[in-house]
């Protein structure tokens, strides 16, 4: 009997890709043949893990690096500038999404898998699954699609209003509906399928059947709501074991050995219109807090005024680095937050946009995060105060250790793989 085949379609920053690489490795270990389709910029990195790769356009990610992209992500920008930038980016998104939809079909039509696992940003995938007559599974790093009365969409405020929590998910559904026209054109021209009606969620075309939703987050962080349907699952995090075979650069190893555990600061794929200014702010905050620092350059190529107390680094595995820190300061992306929780050290989250304020709020509710510092209010004094809180609060440290112990007992990849294999066998 030939091996089962799974196509994995994901898109976004490194944090949107790494969990799906971990899932791909888990599927391979269970005997499933895998193809991972994502932005071409990740081809070499994905190849390091022995996962077959299908390259997709990089244009959508390139918009993040543009001036309009920086304006949208820079929380300190005025709202009028952000609206204008958003309108310009929306005009560019049409041709980009059309290309991504065509590439999703190309990957699936060539590979002919038994299941398609997809990230929400590649919304053509379930329609392609319908055309090929195979099941589709949505993999998501945070609750944003399946409605619940338990909590609102991460990143939106918690309000004591009847029906508010469920309404936030309806807003996401309405936002996704803006792609209905493009999806229906794709269904007609590329797939030869009838249009999806207004009564259907664009991610759940009726012709593909029930689509399971796998949430790659720990139930210790976000317990599964009791009002979710049976098709919605909380699997635990999908993590790569990158620390096992990692050897740090000599200068980083020497820095870590030369003094007490430092504080990590990094903002991942978040861009900045003025990286020099942001670098000065970070170094100033670390020194005001009296802490040594390890600062990640990130996509922004953060420029840090270093000396013997601060080192700037290129990407290193967070599962290796974070446990060696006294605290971690980051933007609150889902993947970075997960690594921070696993490290067993307190965090300070500086959210820029999207779901990041939600992870910041959860870090405080879990008792492992110091006072968040949103990007629009980021200053030397505010960041230094939160760093001091993270370092000095013994309760935060103890809570962080306890949460990490719980998370390390989970195997989210195995839980997800078991569910996917059951779908393929049904």
Number of C-alpha atoms within 10 A of each C-alpha: 3 6 10 18 20 26 25 29 29 28 23 16 18 15 16 19 21 19 22 28 23 20 25 27 20 23 23 18 12 14 12 19 20 23 21 24 25 28 24 15 15 18 18 10 13 18 12 8 14 12 19 14 20 21 16 23 17 17 17 18 16 10 15 20 18 14 13 21 22 21 24 25 20 20 19 16 14 12 12 9 12 20 14 14 17 16 12 13 18 10 10 14 15 12 13 14 21 16 14 24 23 16 20 28 21 13 22 23 14 8 15 15 22 22 24 25 26 26 21 20 17 20 23 27 28 30 28 28 25 20 18 19 14 18 23 29 23 23 23 22 23 19 23 19 21 17 22 23 17 13 19 22 25 20 16 15 14 14 11 8 7 9 12 16 21 17 16 22 21 17 13 15 19 13 11 17 17 11 15 19 13 17 22 21 16 21 21 13 10 14 17 12 17 11 15 19 12 9 6 13 16 24 22 19 18 16 15 18 14 13 19 21 23 24 25 28 25 20 17 14 17 16 11 19 16 10 11 14 13 9 12 18 21 23 23 24 29 28 21 19 12 13 14 10 8 11 11 14 11 9 11 14 11 11 19 19 10 11 10 13 18 23 23 26 24 23 24 21 21 21 24 24 18 13 16 16 13 19 20 17 19 26 27 19 23 27 15 16 19 13 22 24 28 26 25 23 21 17 17 21 17 24 19 23 15 15 10 9 17 21 21 23 18 11 11 16 16 18 20 19 18 23 18 19 21 22 27 31 28 24 27 31 28 20 24 21 22 24 21 29 28 23 27 26 27 33 36 29 31 27 28 24 20 15 19 23 24 22 26 28 21 16 25 18 11 16 17 26 30 25 20 27 23 22 17 15 14 19 17 19 15 15 27 23 18 22 28 18 19 26 20 12 13 12 13 23 21 15 18 24 18 16 20 19 15 12 22 12 8 17 15 23 24 19 19 24 21 14 17 22 18 10 17 17 9 7
